[in-house]
Amino acid sequence: MLICNAIICDSNTQYTADVRIENGVIAEIGNNLTDDEAVDATGCYVLPGLVDTNVRLKDLQLSGKNLETLSREALEGGVSTVVLSGEMIGRVDNEITLEFVQKHQLHDGGAKIECAISALSEEGNLTNIALLLKKGGKALYTKTIGDYNLIMRMAQYLKMSNKPLFYFACDKSLSDSGVMSDGAIATSLGLPGIPAICEVVHIAAMIEIAREYGITIVFKSVTEPRSVELIAQARREGVKAECEVALHHLLHSDESCRGFDTDAKINPPLVNESKRQKLISALQQGNINALSALHQPNSDVYKDITFNDASYGTTSIGEYLPLCYTHLVKSGLIDMPTLVRLTSQTPAQQAGLDIGKIGVGEKANLILFNPNDSLKVSHHHSLYKNETLSGRVAMAIQGDEITRF
């Protein structure tokens, strides 16, 4: 197969060329190439498939149907690989559950599904970390826990396995009493707020764990500018700490919660406009290492209720690449190679995946993206509902499998 006249874009550069794929592998990149099957991609981008390492299933329920739905929605949004968060009902904390996910990780016309391993069982005990990571878990996942003896034992396992810790900083004693970020908007709506210290203090502590044990910690869904600063400073000092931010926290502030819109109730919650602007500055300065769609869809029964009672989450992965292109690239905040680094190359590296690159000899894991097309967000429980976005995924090439949209 030949893709002609495309804008080839990876994390370093972009240029116009042809790409020839043979037996699922990139055989040639150049000009005036020939092949029996050719696609004219003039004006379109060829990108590495996006990778999202912070994805949740509908209603947090682990099932074959939910895995298949997620897989197909993700690929339509330009995401060729998803890594499930350890935060599920039916958490991946044993061999049987891990094998279930692996059995359902490949779907025709869908993204590949990997998973992070839950560090703790439902009872709060350490899982069989070494075995589950050896059997294919891509990372260890935990929310903030108060027992530092457990955390140090996790660090020892990670040191042995050379796998990262995916860490969501959130103080349960503080977060459970609120439903959105503490501040003027929460006060005006009469809703209980979650203070910023809920995140910052635990990120500071875990940076020291990473420093002491030499492990990699990917801080998931960071929202506080102070947290970003702490992580960036730690990186300059040689600590293996990385900062992921959800796209929602760059595009929306807590103003979106006005009118008690439950689609704006996400976890972690949206922050105020001043902090949102600081996050954008951090993105442009290179202090944010990876992005996520923070996809967490919910059934109507969990969203069409009061803000206090509604579940956290919004659907977003099916429009992820158009959302990023419209609001980050077309708006001029970052360029396309930077977007590829944030959404493909770095998340792939964090999960230990050998993808996110375009080059001769590499297995084809490509997205053909048409920036001149448009897409209207139709899902009624999306934070971006009824918004018309620039760009649409036209094709996905995964090895010798071609999916057209």
C-alpha positions as CSV (number, residue, x, y, z in Angstrom):
1,M,0.0,0.0,0.0
2,L,1.2,3.5,-0.8
3,I,0.2,6.7,0.9
4,C,1.1,9.6,-1.5
5,N,1.9,13.2,-0.9
6,A,1.2,13.1,2.9
7,I,2.6,15.4,5.5
8,I,4.7,12.9,7.5
9,C,4.9,14.1,11.1
10,D,6.7,12.6,14.1
11,S,8.0,14.1,17.3
12,N,10.9,15.8,15.6
13,T,9.9,17.1,12.2
14,Q,7.3,17.2,9.4
15,Y,7.8,16.9,5.7
16,T,5.8,15.9,2.6
17,A,6.6,12.5,1.2
18,D,5.2,9.1,0.1
19,V,5.0,6.1,2.5
20,R,5.0,2.6,1.2
21,I,3.9,-0.2,3.5
22,E,4.6,-3.8,2.7
23,N,3.5,-6.8,4.9
24,G,2.5,-4.4,7.7
25,V,6.0,-2.7,7.8
26,I,7.1,0.7,6.5
27,A,9.2,-0.3,3.5
28,E,10.0,3.1,2.0
29,I,9.6,6.8,2.6
30,G,10.4,9.1,-0.3
31,N,9.1,10.9,-3.3
32,N,7.5,9.5,-6.5
33,L,7.2,6.0,-5.0
34,T,5.0,3.5,-6.8
35,D,2.7,0.7,-5.7
36,D,-0.4,-1.2,-7.1
37,E,-2.6,0.3,-4.3
38,A,-2.2,4.0,-3.7
39,V,-4.1,6.6,-1.6
40,D,-3.7,10.3,-2.4
41,A,-3.2,12.0,1.0
42,T,-2.5,15.5,-0.3
43,G,-3.0,17.9,2.6
44,C,-3.4,15.1,5.2
45,Y,-1.0,14.1,8.0
46,V,0.4,10.7,8.6
47,L,1.0,10.4,12.3
48,P,2.1,7.7,14.7
49,G,-0.9,6.2,16.4
50,L,-1.8,8.1,19.6
51,V,-1.2,6.4,22.9
52,D,-3.4,7.1,26.0
53,T,-2.2,5.6,29.3
54,N,-5.1,6.9,31.5
55,V,-8.3,5.4,30.1
56,R,-11.3,4.1,32.0
57,L,-14.2,1.9,30.9
58,K,-17.9,2.8,30.9
59,D,-19.1,3.1,34.5
60,L,-15.7,1.7,35.5
61,Q,-17.1,-1.8,34.7
62,L,-14.6,-4.4,33.2
63,S,-16.5,-6.4,30.6
64,G,-15.9,-7.8,27.1
65,K,-18.5,-5.4,25.7
66,N,-17.0,-2.3,27.3
67,L,-13.5,-3.3,26.1
68,E,-14.7,-3.7,22.5
69,T,-16.6,-0.4,22.6
70,L,-13.6,1.4,24.0
71,S,-11.3,-0.1,21.4
72,R,-13.3,1.0,18.4
73,E,-14.1,4.5,19.8
74,A,-10.4,5.0,20.6
75,L,-9.2,4.2,17.1
76,E,-11.8,6.5,15.6
77,G,-10.2,9.3,17.7
78,G,-6.7,8.5,16.4
79,V,-5.7,6.4,19.5
80,S,-4.1,3.1,18.4
81,T,-3.1,1.9,21.9
82,V,-4.9,2.5,25.2
83,V,-3.6,1.6,28.7
84,L,-6.4,1.0,31.1
85,S,-6.1,2.7,34.5
86,G,-6.0,0.5,37.5
87,E,-9.2,2.3,38.6
88,M,-11.9,-0.2,37.6
89,I,-14.6,-2.3,39.2
90,G,-13.1,-5.6,38.4
91,R,-9.6,-4.1,39.0
92,V,-6.6,-5.8,37.4
93,D,-5.1,-7.2,40.7
94,N,-4.9,-10.9,39.9
95,E,-3.9,-13.2,37.0
96,I,-7.4,-14.1,36.0
97,T,-8.5,-10.5,35.5
98,L,-5.2,-9.7,33.6
99,E,-5.7,-12.6,31.3
100,F,-9.3,-11.5,30.7
101,V,-8.1,-8.1,29.5
102,Q,-5.3,-9.7,27.4
103,K,-7.9,-12.0,25.8
104,H,-10.0,-9.0,24.7
105,Q,-7.1,-6.6,23.9
106,L,-7.4,-6.9,20.1
107,H,-10.5,-6.0,18.1
108,D,-11.0,-5.7,14.3
109,G,-11.1,-1.9,13.6
110,G,-10.1,-1.0,17.1
111,A,-7.2,0.1,19.3
112,K,-5.0,-2.4,21.1
113,I,-5.8,-2.5,24.8
114,E,-3.1,-2.8,27.5
115,C,-3.5,-2.3,31.2
116,A,-1.8,-1.0,34.3
117,I,-1.8,-3.3,37.4
118,S,-3.6,-2.2,40.5
119,A,-1.1,-2.0,43.4
120,L,-3.7,-2.8,46.0
121,S,-6.4,-5.4,46.2
122,E,-10.0,-4.5,47.2
123,E,-9.0,-5.3,50.8
124,G,-6.0,-2.9,50.7
125,N,-3.3,-5.5,50.5
126,L,-0.4,-5.5,48.0
127,T,-1.2,-7.5,44.9
128,N,1.3,-10.0,43.4
129,I,3.1,-7.1,41.7
130,A,6.2,-9.0,40.4
131,L,4.1,-11.7,38.8
132,L,1.5,-9.4,37.2
133,L,4.1,-7.1,35.8
134,K,6.0,-10.0,34.4
135,K,2.9,-11.4,32.8
136,G,2.2,-8.2,30.8
137,G,1.1,-5.3,33.1
138,K,2.6,-2.1,31.7
139,A,2.9,-0.2,34.9
140,L,1.8,-0.3,38.5
141,Y,-1.1,2.0,39.4
142,T,-2.1,3.5,42.7
143,K,-4.0,6.5,44.1
144,T,-2.6,8.2,47.2
145,I,-2.4,5.8,50.2
146,G,-1.3,6.8,53.6
147,D,0.9,3.7,54.4
148,Y,4.4,4.6,53.4
149,N,5.6,1.1,54.3
150,L,3.4,-0.2,51.4
151,I,4.7,2.5,49.1
152,M,8.3,1.6,49.8
153,R,7.6,-2.0,49.1
154,M,6.0,-1.0,45.8
155,A,9.1,1.0,45.0
156,Q,11.3,-2.1,45.6
157,Y,9.2,-4.2,43.2
158,L,9.3,-1.5,40.6
159,K,13.1,-1.2,41.0
160,M,13.4,-4.9,40.3
161,S,11.0,-4.9,37.3
162,N,12.2,-1.6,35.8
163,K,8.5,-0.6,35.3
164,P,7.0,2.8,36.2
165,L,4.5,3.8,38.9
166,F,1.4,5.5,37.5
167,Y,0.4,7.7,40.5
168,F,-2.8,9.7,41.0
169,A,-2.2,12.2,43.8
170,C,-5.5,12.6,45.7
171,D,-6.0,12.8,49.4
172,K,-9.1,10.7,50.1
173,S,-9.9,12.5,53.4
174,L,-10.1,15.8,51.5
175,S,-11.4,14.7,48.1
176,D,-14.3,12.7,49.5
177,S,-15.8,15.8,51.1
178,G,-15.9,17.8,47.9
179,V,-17.2,17.5,44.3
180,M,-15.3,20.2,42.4
181,S,-12.2,22.5,42.9
182,D,-12.4,24.8,45.9
183,G,-12.9,28.4,44.9
184,A,-15.3,31.1,43.9
185,I,-17.3,29.0,41.5
186,A,-17.8,26.2,44.0
187,T,-18.9,28.8,46.6
188,S,-21.3,30.5,44.1
189,L,-22.9,27.1,43.3
190,G,-23.1,26.1,46.9
191,L,-21.0,23.0,46.2
192,P,-18.3,21.6,48.5
193,G,-14.8,22.2,47.2
194,I,-11.6,20.1,47.1
195,P,-8.5,22.1,48.2
196,A,-5.4,22.3,46.0
197,I,-3.3,20.8,48.8
198,C,-5.1,17.5,48.1
199,E,-2.8,17.0,45.2
200,V,0.3,19.1,45.8
201,V,1.4,17.6,49.1
202,H,1.4,14.0,47.9
203,I,3.2,14.8,44.7
204,A,6.0,16.5,46.8
205,A,6.2,13.4,49.0
206,M,6.3,10.9,46.0
207,I,9.0,12.9,44.3
208,E,11.2,12.0,47.3
209,I,10.3,8.3,46.9
210,A,11.3,8.5,43.3
211,R,14.6,10.2,44.2
212,E,15.4,7.7,47.0
213,Y,14.7,4.5,45.0
214,G,15.6,5.7,41.5
215,I,12.2,4.6,40.1
216,T,10.1,6.3,37.5
217,I,6.8,7.9,38.6
218,V,4.4,9.2,36.1
219,F,2.1,11.6,37.9
220,K,-1.4,11.2,36.3
221,S,-3.9,14.0,35.6
222,V,-1.9,16.7,37.3
223,T,-4.0,19.9,37.7
224,E,-2.2,22.3,40.0
225,P,0.5,24.6,38.5
226,R,2.5,24.2,41.7
227,S,2.6,20.4,41.2
228,V,3.9,21.0,37.6
229,E,6.6,23.2,39.0
230,L,7.7,20.6,41.6
231,I,7.8,17.8,39.0
232,A,9.8,20.0,36.5
233,Q,12.3,21.0,39.2
234,A,12.7,17.3,40.2
235,R,13.4,16.4,36.6
236,R,16.1,19.0,36.4
237,E,17.7,17.4,39.5
238,G,17.7,14.0,37.8
239,V,14.6,12.5,39.4
240,K,12.6,10.2,37.1
241,A,9.4,12.1,37.5
242,E,7.0,12.8,34.7
243,C,3.9,15.0,34.4
244,E,0.8,14.0,32.6
245,V,-2.1,16.5,32.2
246,A,-5.6,15.8,30.9
247,L,-6.7,17.7,27.8
248,H,-9.8,18.9,29.7
249,H,-7.7,20.9,32.2
250,L,-6.1,22.8,29.4
251,L,-9.4,23.6,27.5
252,H,-11.9,24.1,30.3
253,S,-12.0,25.8,33.7
254,D,-14.4,25.3,36.6
255,E,-16.6,27.9,34.9
256,S,-17.9,24.9,32.9
257,C,-19.5,23.6,36.1
258,R,-22.0,26.6,36.1
259,G,-25.5,25.4,35.5
260,F,-24.6,22.3,37.4
261,D,-23.4,20.6,34.2
262,T,-22.5,17.1,35.3
263,D,-20.5,16.6,32.2
264,A,-18.0,19.0,33.7
265,K,-17.7,16.9,36.8
266,I,-14.5,15.1,36.2
267,N,-11.8,13.6,38.4
268,P,-9.6,15.4,39.2
269,P,-11.9,18.4,39.0
270,L,-11.5,21.4,36.6
271,V,-9.5,24.2,38.1
272,N,-10.0,28.0,37.9
273,E,-9.2,30.1,34.9
274,S,-6.0,31.5,36.3
275,K,-4.6,28.0,36.9
276,R,-5.8,26.9,33.5
277,Q,-3.7,29.6,31.9
278,K,-0.7,28.6,33.9
279,L,-1.1,25.0,32.7
280,I,-1.1,26.2,29.1
281,S,2.1,28.2,29.8
282,A,3.6,25.0,31.3
283,L,2.7,23.1,28.2
284,Q,4.4,25.7,26.0
285,Q,7.5,25.7,28.2
286,G,7.8,21.9,27.9
287,N,7.1,21.2,31.6
288,I,4.2,18.9,30.7
289,N,5.4,15.6,29.4
290,A,2.3,13.8,28.2
291,L,-1.4,14.4,27.6
292,S,-4.5,12.2,28.1
293,A,-8.1,12.3,27.0
294,L,-9.0,11.2,30.5
295,H,-11.8,9.2,29.0
296,Q,-14.3,8.0,31.6
297,P,-17.8,7.5,30.2
298,N,-20.9,7.0,32.2
299,S,-24.4,5.7,31.6
300,D,-27.2,8.3,31.7
301,V,-28.4,7.0,35.1
302,Y,-25.1,8.2,36.7
303,K,-25.1,11.6,34.9
304,D,-28.7,12.7,34.6
305,I,-28.9,13.4,38.3
306,T,-27.8,16.2,40.7
307,F,-24.2,17.4,40.5
308,N,-23.5,16.2,44.0
309,D,-24.6,12.7,43.2
310,A,-23.4,12.4,39.6
311,S,-20.4,10.1,38.8
312,Y,-17.1,11.7,37.7
313,G,-16.1,11.5,34.1
314,T,-16.8,12.6,30.5
315,T,-16.5,10.8,27.2
316,S,-13.7,12.1,25.0
317,I,-11.5,9.5,23.4
318,G,-13.5,9.2,20.2
319,E,-12.7,12.8,19.3
320,Y,-9.2,13.0,20.9
321,L,-7.1,13.8,17.9
322,P,-9.5,16.4,16.4
323,L,-9.8,18.0,19.9
324,C,-6.0,18.3,20.2
325,Y,-5.6,19.6,16.7
326,T,-8.4,22.2,17.0
327,H,-7.5,23.6,20.4
328,L,-3.8,23.1,20.6
329,V,-2.3,23.0,17.1
330,K,-4.7,25.1,14.9
331,S,-5.0,27.6,17.7
332,G,-1.2,28.1,17.6
333,L,-0.4,26.9,21.2
334,I,1.9,24.1,20.0
335,D,3.0,22.6,16.7
336,M,2.2,19.2,15.3
337,P,5.5,17.5,16.2
338,T,5.1,18.6,19.8
339,L,1.6,17.2,19.8
340,V,3.0,13.9,18.6
341,R,5.5,13.9,21.4
342,L,2.9,14.6,24.0
343,T,0.2,12.1,22.7
344,S,2.2,9.3,21.1
345,Q,6.0,9.1,21.7
346,T,6.2,9.9,25.4
347,P,3.1,8.0,26.5
348,A,4.4,5.0,24.6
349,Q,7.8,5.3,26.3
350,Q,6.1,5.6,29.7
351,A,4.3,2.3,29.1
352,G,7.3,0.6,27.7
353,L,5.8,0.3,24.2
354,D,8.0,0.2,21.1
355,I,5.7,2.4,19.0
356,G,5.2,6.1,18.4
357,K,7.8,6.3,15.6
358,I,7.7,6.6,11.8
359,G,10.6,5.1,10.0
360,V,11.7,2.5,7.4
361,G,11.6,-0.9,9.1
362,E,9.1,0.1,11.7
363,K,5.9,-1.8,12.0
364,A,3.1,0.4,10.5
365,N,1.1,2.0,13.4
366,L,-0.2,5.0,11.5
367,I,-3.1,7.4,11.5
368,L,-4.1,9.3,8.4
369,F,-5.6,12.6,9.6
370,N,-7.4,15.1,7.4
371,P,-7.2,18.6,9.0
372,N,-9.5,20.0,6.3
373,D,-12.4,17.8,7.3
374,S,-14.6,18.5,10.3
375,L,-16.3,16.6,13.1
376,K,-19.3,17.5,15.2
377,V,-19.2,16.1,18.8
378,S,-22.6,14.3,19.1
379,H,-22.3,12.5,22.4
380,H,-24.8,14.0,24.9
381,H,-22.5,13.4,27.8
382,S,-19.3,15.0,26.4
383,L,-17.8,18.1,27.8
384,Y,-17.5,19.2,24.2
385,K,-21.1,18.3,23.1
386,N,-22.3,20.0,19.9
387,E,-18.9,21.5,19.3
388,T,-17.6,21.4,15.6
389,L,-14.0,20.4,15.5
390,S,-11.4,20.8,12.8
391,G,-10.1,17.6,11.4
392,R,-11.1,14.0,11.2
393,V,-9.3,10.6,11.3
394,A,-9.6,9.1,7.8
395,M,-7.7,5.9,8.2
396,A,-5.8,3.8,10.6
397,I,-3.0,1.4,9.6
398,Q,-2.0,-1.2,12.1
399,G,0.4,-3.7,10.6
400,D,-1.5,-5.2,7.7
401,E,-4.9,-4.2,9.0
402,I,-6.4,-1.1,7.4
403,T,-9.5,0.7,9.0
404,R,-11.2,3.4,7.1
405,F,-13.6,5.9,8.7
